[in-house]
């Protein structure tokens, strides 16, 4: 599918607890480096005419204010964990200014969680001012949001199916530790990939740093960016110095451009 030029903004690059973590004074959480200040993981995908957010974290309101987002066409969800859906209520502001429901795209598993967690938004008799949401159930079939092509990529978060997304030459995958061979075919040929990279040590449902590096190399993608980072990883500057050529730890506010 033909893709227009895109700007990608990392709204957050931290794991579920964020960095610094509440009540923690470890070496990483006490870092003065702004690149060690990580909100919960999400990205903003923009063409000249279309704006998409992937996941609405508990930090969604602040992320929208920080990036001065005045228009939002759709929200894509990867999976139903709280650190990826908790901020959905704050789409109310876009409902008000855009005077229409928010288009939300998600698989059936996440759709069930959204209806359960935000039941008041789907009640027969709604309280004034609750979020207005138009749910679109997606599977593995490619589709468009405005002029941006979206190819879902199913990955595995231990035993939970999670959706990654390819937008033109950019692929975004969070909360995964396995990608089946047939889904890897959707990713190959990307110019850049984002992978969740929780920490150095192995984890039951997230890539470790060495696993994520090996995955990028195995896919043959020239640029790899790592997100969903915990305070256990280490400081940004020190970990960055160890990474292979073409790979980087993403940081909040980082932007990528694709022609």
C-alpha angles and dihedrals in degrees: 000000000000112000127200122225109291138204116205120198122189103225092183136356103185133105124248095292095044125219121300091038117218112272093002122126098176124141092270099040091051094050115128091210111110088216088067091059103092127180119196115295121277139126135214115219116197138178123176090274108021134059124191132178121205107214128348106238127194083265095053096114094052092043091055091048093047092053093040093233108184099169131038122182101182149350122226119199126208099192142331103265113130096244088061103043107026096097096056093107090070093069083086089091092057090047089055098047097037094040095220141084119276114252108232122189120197145137120261094261093057092039090060091051093049092051090048097044096042099033092147090066090059100039118129089236108038126202110238113269100022117139116282110219133179107199118213114190113215134184128178096308118113119242142164133252105196105312095335118100114219124199113187115218117198114218134168129253094191097295098343120098110231129185121234119184136221117207109185106296094353126084123190122196126170134171099022141123101176138040120190118232096247091052091049087064088067090056101045113103094034116137092217138013133195117209131181111248111182104179143319095272122077116266132197096239110012134065115256118222094263092046092051092049090051091048093053091047092047092052091051094229113155098216127043126183123189125214142162088064123176130210086254091072097072134242119324097239095049097045092044091058090060099051124107120253112286095025128103142172105245118229135201111281094017113145132206127192129207125188 
